[in-house]
Amino acid sequence: MTTTDERRDLSQVAESSGWARRDLERVDVYQRGADRIRVIWQGSNAISGASRFQDDIMGTYTRDVATVSNWLKR
């Protein structure tokens, strides 16, 4: 049985969509223009939560990796 590495997969989605990524141990911060997404990880396969900011104002919060992936694809 193989396991997926959700953290790596999100990083690849972000890179292909033009997001810059900073790895801060168990937190990834993605930045593109005035938009920022902050993802807190539990290992490499589950997130504790993620927040989406625009102009430093938090707009949305989720605990769903698929939602974060959709944010990064926009």
Secondary structure, 3 states (H helix, E strand, C coil): CCCCCHHHHHHHHHHHCCCEEEEECCEEEEEECCEEEEEEEECCCEEEEEEEEECCEEEEEECCHHHHHHHHHC
